[in-house]
Amino acid sequence: MIRWGADVDIDSPDIAGAIARLVPCLREGGFDERSAARVLGARDIDDLLRRSALYALGSYGRVAELVRTSEGMLTHLFVRNGDVERHQYTSVLGRDLRVILETLDMVELGDRVRPTVSVSPHSGMYFLSDPLFSCVGERPVMNLNPDLVMPPHASSLVMRREVSGRGGRLLDVGTGSGFLALTMAADHESVTGIDINPRAVLFAKVNALVNGRAGDFRVAGFEDGLDGHDHVVFNAPGRPPRDRAGESGPFTAESIVRELGRTRLKAGALVQVLIIVPVPRGRPDIVAEWLDGRDHTVTEVDAPMFAIPATAIVKGRIPARCLLVDGPDDAGQVLRQLHGKGIDRVVPLLLSIRG
Ligand SMILES: C[S@@+](CC[C@H](N)C(=O)[O-])C[C@H]1O[C@@H](n2cnc3c(N)ncnc32)[C@H](O)[C@@H]1O
């Protein structure tokens, strides 16, 4: 899969000019949240972004029809992450837009034109990110790069629904494409986004510029401190840990919550974290145990795609549409491990800690 980012110098005049003109040209091309959802037959943009791979797959037979209009072509390239013949690209998209896409390396040109980024329209803005999958060739191929910068997706939308602006200084931890920081920016005095992935920080900076929003984005981990901010939001990376080498990564729900429990906060600050927690049998207050007496509240979030109920673990069957596993083989392995470790259920929680 083509990677975007390394060669993009956002301070060069050519790139800055193309960044400033991207949104007006995408709009002129008819590409926005309504048209993208309509083109792919989704209820609305949230439904489309939440289940983008499914909609990409479902529209396989319609590609020839999609690429006849500019909104269909842009949806195909940047939401379906599909490729197109060069002559179609040239005849359907306006020259100004093509120059911008090419200046920003958003497409790779050959006999066929391939997208190098995803573009997700949401909240009147546009978010560039890595593609979560690509539809080049016969079937969608998932992007397995370890430093993948996620498009706004199911967990981003759940988190956005659960949090609202409180004024003051906002810190978006694990900012990714900058989605939470930028969609919440209007309700805060200032916005900072941090991420340990330098490519995420590049995408977030570009997205702030593309959408004309202010924001300070930099490479850092939440372990470096949260002090000085009034509101901290964190859509934490979270899937049930696997035992296969390299798959669980260093961050489990437990390690994130324990670290947050030790963190110094500004008086009156609020930290809100969306986290997926494996709850051991007989220990329903596991988050309180990890926080070791620190004052907090926990709310179970209504997001069935991030839950594995107790009955599923007992019966050995993952509910349809669960996003915590990658297909049947992985589901079997995850269920066996949850069962073996005495996990009763897996639940998405909104953890709030006050300074
Ligand atoms: C689930 S994604 C959320 C992305 C974005 N906030 C959203 O909602 O669309 C989690 C992000 O956290 C970042 N991350 C992982 N560990 C981190 C850490 N220790 N400190 C800061 N960011 C971290 C990852 O690189 C990733 O971009």
The ligand as a MOL file (V3000), in Angstrom:
LIG
                    3D

  0  0  0     0  0            999 V3000
M  V30 BEGIN CTAB
M  V30 COUNTS 27 29 0 0 0
M  V30 BEGIN ATOM
M  V30 1 C -7.8310 4.8600 18.4850 0
M  V30 2 S -6.6710 6.0110 17.8180 0 CHG=1
M  V30 3 C -7.5720 7.5210 18.0140 0
M  V30 4 C -7.2770 8.5210 16.9350 0
M  V30 5 C -8.1490 9.7940 17.0020 0
M  V30 6 N -8.0730 10.4360 18.3000 0
M  V30 7 C -9.5940 9.4850 16.6720 0
M  V30 8 O -10.4110 9.4360 17.6130 0
M  V30 9 O -9.9020 9.2900 15.4970 0 CHG=-1
M  V30 10 C -5.4610 6.0700 19.1160 0
M  V30 11 C -4.2620 6.9740 18.8480 0
M  V30 12 O -3.4670 6.9890 20.0440 0
M  V30 13 C -2.1030 7.0760 19.6850 0
M  V30 14 N -1.3510 6.6260 20.8750 0
M  V30 15 C -1.0750 5.3570 21.2660 0
M  V30 16 N -0.4060 5.3590 22.4210 0
M  V30 17 C -0.2270 6.6630 22.7810 0
M  V30 18 C 0.4210 7.3110 23.8760 0
M  V30 19 N 1.0250 6.6010 24.8080 0
M  V30 20 N 0.3800 8.6560 23.9290 0
M  V30 21 C -0.2140 9.3850 22.9490 0
M  V30 22 N -0.8140 8.8120 21.8730 0
M  V30 23 C -0.8280 7.4700 21.8000 0
M  V30 24 C -2.0010 6.2020 18.4460 0
M  V30 25 O -0.8410 6.5140 17.6870 0
M  V30 26 C -3.3150 6.5320 17.7370 0
M  V30 27 O -3.1540 7.6080 16.8240 0
M  V30 END ATOM
M  V30 BEGIN BOND
M  V30 1 1 1 2
M  V30 2 1 2 3
M  V30 3 1 2 10
M  V30 4 1 3 4
M  V30 5 1 4 5
M  V30 6 1 5 6
M  V30 7 1 5 7
M  V30 8 2 7 8
M  V30 9 1 7 9
M  V30 10 1 10 11
M  V30 11 1 11 12
M  V30 12 1 11 26
M  V30 13 1 12 13
M  V30 14 1 13 14
M  V30 15 1 13 24
M  V30 16 1 14 15
M  V30 17 1 14 23
M  V30 18 2 15 16
M  V30 19 1 16 17
M  V30 20 1 17 18
M  V30 21 2 17 23
M  V30 22 1 18 19
M  V30 23 2 18 20
M  V30 24 1 20 21
M  V30 25 2 21 22
M  V30 26 1 22 23
M  V30 27 1 24 25
M  V30 28 1 24 26
M  V30 29 1 26 27
M  V30 END BOND
M  V30 END CTAB
M  END
